[in-house]
Amino acid sequence: MAAIQVKLVSGLAGVPANHRAVVTGLGLKKHDSTKILPDTPQTMGMIAKVSHLVEWKRVDAPPPVGRKARKKAKAGAGQA
């Protein structure tokens, strides 16, 4: 599975609250901040909603590990 690099290219001043929530959900905080996200339909839907605020491209980096997977790996390492 590929990953997507998302970059916030426009500020959030004057942007509707629901669009701000989507940008926050993508993990972007400030102008020019970037984030690598998994290539899923949910991520692409969020990007489509705020496409006028962000730029994105597919990258060959491995997708980030989710919170549940990190928690499971940490619990498994503690039992060894």
PEDA-V150347 format. One record per helix or strand of 3 or more residues. SS is the DSSP state (~ for helix, > for strand). FROM is the first residue (numbers start at 1). LEN is the number of residues. If there is no record, write none. Layout:
BEGIN
ss->SS from->FROM len->LEN
ss->SS from->FROM len->LEN
END
This chain:
BEGIN
ss->> from->3 len->6
ss->~ from->17 len->9
ss->> from->34 len->5
ss->~ from->41 len->9
ss->> from->54 len->6
ss->~ from->67 len->13
END
